[in-house]
Amino acid sequence: MKKWLVGGAALAVLLGLATYVVAGPYLAIHGIRTALAEQDTAKLQRHVDFPSLRVNLRAQVEDYLARKAGPEVSSNLFGAAALSIANQVLGRGVDTLVTPMGIAAVLQGRATWKRAIGETVGGDTYAPPVPAEPLEGAAHHYESLSRFTVTVHDEQGNPVVLVFTRQGLRWRLTDIRLPL
């Protein structure tokens, strides 16, 4: 009888862990949505791997700039120097923006703008702004047991893919694939 109880308890623990891992990306999405609505960067930091996100976004921006410049510019001495300077400037911009403080500044600017145009809860100037719903209407997809993607579309209909990666039992946003 004890063997059955121990086996049942172990099975229950395994099922609980499996459920948590499967629900993990959705919990991370909910955490990000809540942190954005509350403008709480500490909560946001729990669900976003800022160092990985910075590296991935910077690589995308540098690749986009190199493709836009073309081989003619990068083979020219002055063009290569200009491309290097542009990469440094844009890279620093990404590094500055993709931090908890950078996101806080963006959220603060958004809140001020929403108050200025009257998009607040209840319409009162001093009320909190109407919360953003950046992941509304998103498509969710497991790519593997440790990779989950959320696809939303920008105003032009281009896909923006948010990549969540499992780190242990926790899921965090690690990449945003921009439609460059």
C-alpha positions as CSV (number, residue, x, y, z in Angstrom):
1,M,0.0,0.0,0.0
2,K,2.9,2.4,0.8
3,K,4.4,1.8,-2.6
4,W,1.2,2.9,-4.2
5,L,1.0,6.0,-2.1
6,V,4.6,6.9,-2.8
7,G,4.1,6.2,-6.5
8,G,0.9,8.3,-6.6
9,A,2.6,11.2,-4.8
10,A,5.6,11.1,-7.2
11,L,3.2,11.0,-10.1
12,A,1.2,14.0,-8.7
13,V,4.5,16.0,-8.3
14,L,5.6,15.1,-11.9
15,L,2.2,16.1,-13.3
16,G,2.3,19.4,-11.3
17,L,5.8,20.2,-12.6
18,A,4.8,19.3,-16.2
19,T,1.7,21.5,-15.9
20,Y,3.8,24.4,-14.5
21,V,6.4,24.0,-17.4
22,V,3.6,24.0,-20.0
23,A,1.8,27.0,-18.4
24,G,5.1,28.8,-17.9
25,P,5.1,30.9,-21.0
26,Y,1.5,32.0,-20.4
27,L,2.4,33.0,-16.9
28,A,5.4,35.0,-18.2
29,I,3.1,36.7,-20.8
30,H,0.6,37.5,-18.0
31,G,3.5,38.8,-15.8
32,I,4.7,41.1,-18.6
33,R,1.2,42.3,-19.3
34,T,0.7,43.0,-15.6
35,A,4.1,44.7,-15.2
36,L,3.4,47.0,-18.2
37,A,-0.1,47.9,-16.9
38,E,1.3,48.7,-13.5
39,Q,4.5,50.3,-14.9
40,D,6.5,48.1,-12.6
41,T,10.0,47.5,-14.0
42,A,11.0,45.2,-11.1
43,K,8.1,42.8,-12.1
44,L,9.1,43.2,-15.7
45,Q,12.7,42.2,-15.0
46,R,11.5,38.9,-13.6
47,H,10.0,38.0,-17.0
48,V,12.5,39.6,-19.4
49,D,16.1,38.5,-19.8
50,F,17.4,42.0,-20.6
51,P,21.1,41.0,-21.4
52,S,20.0,38.3,-24.0
53,L,17.3,40.6,-25.4
54,R,19.9,43.5,-25.8
55,V,22.4,41.2,-27.6
56,N,19.7,39.8,-29.9
57,L,18.1,43.2,-30.8
58,R,21.6,44.7,-31.4
59,A,22.5,41.9,-33.8
60,Q,19.3,42.5,-35.7
61,V,19.8,46.2,-36.0
62,E,23.4,45.8,-37.1
63,D,22.4,43.2,-39.7
64,Y,19.7,45.4,-41.0
65,L,22.0,48.4,-41.3
66,A,24.6,46.3,-43.1
67,R,22.0,44.9,-45.6
68,K,20.6,48.4,-46.2
69,A,24.1,49.8,-46.8
70,G,24.9,47.1,-49.3
71,P,28.3,45.7,-50.3
72,E,29.3,48.9,-52.1
73,V,29.3,50.9,-48.9
74,S,31.0,48.4,-46.7
75,S,33.8,47.9,-49.3
76,N,34.5,51.6,-49.5
77,L,36.8,52.9,-46.8
78,F,34.7,55.9,-45.9
79,G,31.5,53.9,-46.2
80,A,32.9,51.2,-43.8
81,A,33.9,53.9,-41.3
82,A,30.4,55.5,-41.5
83,L,28.8,52.1,-41.2
84,S,30.9,51.4,-38.1
85,I,29.9,54.7,-36.5
86,A,26.3,54.1,-37.3
87,N,26.5,50.6,-35.8
88,Q,28.0,52.1,-32.6
89,V,25.4,54.8,-32.3
90,L,22.5,52.4,-32.9
91,G,24.0,49.7,-30.7
92,R,24.3,52.2,-27.8
93,G,20.7,53.2,-28.4
94,V,19.6,49.6,-28.1
95,D,21.8,49.1,-25.1
96,T,20.2,52.1,-23.4
97,L,16.6,51.4,-24.3
98,V,16.6,47.7,-23.5
99,T,17.2,48.0,-19.8
100,P,14.7,48.3,-16.9
101,M,15.5,52.0,-16.7
102,G,15.0,52.5,-20.5
103,I,11.7,50.6,-20.4
104,A,10.7,52.7,-17.4
105,A,11.4,55.9,-19.3
106,V,9.4,54.7,-22.3
107,L,6.5,53.7,-20.0
108,Q,6.7,57.1,-18.2
109,G,6.6,58.9,-21.6
110,R,3.7,56.8,-22.7
111,A,1.8,57.5,-19.5
112,T,2.5,61.3,-19.9
113,W,1.3,61.2,-23.5
114,K,-1.8,59.2,-22.6
115,R,-2.7,61.7,-19.9
116,A,-2.1,64.6,-22.3
117,I,-4.5,63.3,-24.9
118,G,-7.0,62.1,-22.3
119,E,-6.7,58.4,-22.7
120,T,-7.0,57.6,-18.9
121,V,-9.1,55.4,-16.9
122,G,-12.3,57.4,-16.3
123,G,-11.0,60.3,-18.4
124,D,-9.6,62.2,-15.4
125,T,-6.2,63.9,-16.1
126,Y,-4.7,62.5,-12.9
127,A,-6.1,59.0,-13.4
128,P,-3.7,56.2,-14.6
129,P,-3.5,55.8,-18.3
130,V,-5.4,53.2,-20.2
131,P,-3.2,50.0,-20.0
132,A,-1.6,48.9,-23.2
133,E,-2.4,45.5,-24.6
134,P,0.6,44.8,-26.7
135,L,-0.1,41.1,-27.0
136,E,-3.7,41.3,-27.8
137,G,-4.7,39.0,-30.7
138,A,-1.3,37.2,-30.6
139,A,-0.7,33.7,-32.0
140,H,1.1,31.4,-29.5
141,H,3.3,28.5,-30.6
142,Y,5.6,26.0,-28.8
143,E,8.7,25.5,-31.0
144,S,10.3,23.0,-28.6
145,L,10.1,22.1,-24.9
146,S,12.3,25.2,-24.1
147,R,11.2,27.7,-26.7
148,F,7.9,29.4,-27.1
149,T,7.0,32.2,-29.6
150,V,4.3,34.8,-29.6
151,T,3.5,36.5,-32.9
152,V,1.8,39.9,-33.1
153,H,1.4,42.2,-36.2
154,D,2.4,45.8,-36.4
155,E,0.3,48.5,-38.0
156,Q,1.5,47.5,-41.5
157,G,0.7,43.9,-40.9
158,N,4.3,42.7,-40.5
159,P,4.9,40.0,-37.9
160,V,6.8,40.8,-34.7
161,V,7.8,37.6,-33.0
162,L,8.5,37.5,-29.2
163,V,10.7,34.5,-28.2
164,F,10.4,33.1,-24.7
165,T,13.0,30.6,-23.5
166,R,12.8,28.3,-20.6
167,Q,15.6,28.8,-18.1
168,G,15.2,26.0,-15.6
169,L,11.5,26.0,-14.7
170,R,11.1,29.7,-15.5
171,W,10.2,31.2,-18.9
172,R,11.6,34.6,-19.9
173,L,11.5,36.8,-22.9
174,T,14.9,36.6,-24.6
175,D,14.4,37.9,-28.2
176,I,12.1,40.0,-30.2
177,R,12.4,39.4,-34.0
178,L,11.6,42.7,-35.6
179,P,10.2,42.9,-39.2
180,L,13.2,44.7,-40.5
